[in-house]
Amino acid sequence: MTATFATAHVEHLAAVLKAVSGFVLTPDKHYLIEPRLAPVARRYGMASVEQVLGKLRTQPDEELIWSVAEAMSVNETTFFRDKAPFDLLRDEVAPALAGRRAGGRLKVWCAGVSTGQEAYSIAMLGAAAGLDLEILGTDFSQRCLEKAVAGVYTQFEVQRGLPIRQLVEHFDKQDEMWRANARLRQSVHWRKQNLMGDFRGLGPFDIVFCRNVLPYFDADTRRTVLEKIAAVTAPDGFLFLGVTETAMDSDAFRPAPGRRGLYARDPEFRLAA
Ligand SMILES: C[S@@+](CC[C@H](N)C(=O)[O-])C[C@H]1O[C@@H](n2cnc3c(N)ncnc32)[C@H](O)[C@@H]1O
């Protein structure tokens, strides 16, 4: 059964989340409140989630606001999630762009990278295909970034999408865990970046992955974020969204014909048929 909380508390929580992370707390997500905020209550020595919500409303501090926003965000990810976008990157997008860049070096941004699997997948793919990729992984969650930087994953996590050959080549077994080896860890840069914030100082990027992040925002926020991403993407660059998403909220990117989840800055730039 879903726990119920004072309506004013829930409305305030929704307003805080929208302002801090863009997350829209629709009624179908209210079931997340109790399990996500129970650990926050424990950390702050509070007796209940209701108390967390009360403090958030009446005596908020920065640390509590960020802890709540982080705890409420959805961090689901896997290595090579959906597979097809990674094949598309290796076989079509990267070769097409590398041929247009001096030295063939491409700058890739994984925005909303969660615990790092997406960025490490791109790094492994780049190493196998001989691509010269400079990869930046960003998220607003400190907790996620710490795990990404450490590069330490459970058996369950590596079993989700990571082929055994790449596991053996790029990871070392440490007790019950697997740790990305130094070469793989060093092939990705990490940075805390809120998509609600200012992107100045980032980019320009040739390729941006922002997958499975925008569906948690409303249409206005999605449009603003897409436009900010476009501003730091090369004029002939590409954006990968999740396979069920569209960039329809903005005309900053156009769908690449026949390539699901891929969007181009330049509507005229055609990948080979
Ligand atoms: C569902 S995960 C997607 C991870 C990965 N991109 C993938 O597709 O597997 C969404 C990630 O977006 C991050 N996120 C949510 N709102 C954000 C914001 N405003 N700024 C930066 N990251 C955000 C969350 O912390 C979470 O790690």
The ligand as an ORCA input file, in Angstrom:
! r2SCAN-3c Opt
* xyz 0 1
  C      17.476      6.871    -15.679
  S      19.110      7.493    -15.453
  C      19.734      7.342    -17.105
  C      21.189      6.924    -17.125
  C      21.782      6.700    -18.511
  N      21.764      7.915    -19.290
  C      21.050      5.602    -19.234
  O      20.295      5.862    -20.167
  O      21.223      4.440    -18.854
  C      18.788      9.254    -15.300
  C      19.949     10.024    -14.692
  O      19.705     11.415    -14.888
  C      20.148     12.108    -13.749
  N      19.453     13.398    -13.677
  C      18.160     13.633    -13.395
  N      17.909     14.948    -13.364
  C      19.083     15.567    -13.630
  C      19.473     16.917    -13.739
  N      18.605     17.908    -13.545
  N      20.755     17.186    -14.033
  C      21.657     16.191    -14.230
  N      21.357     14.896    -14.122
  C      20.074     14.576    -13.842
  C      19.802     11.199    -12.588
  O      20.598     11.498    -11.435
  C      20.083      9.824    -13.183
  O      21.373      9.407    -12.865
*
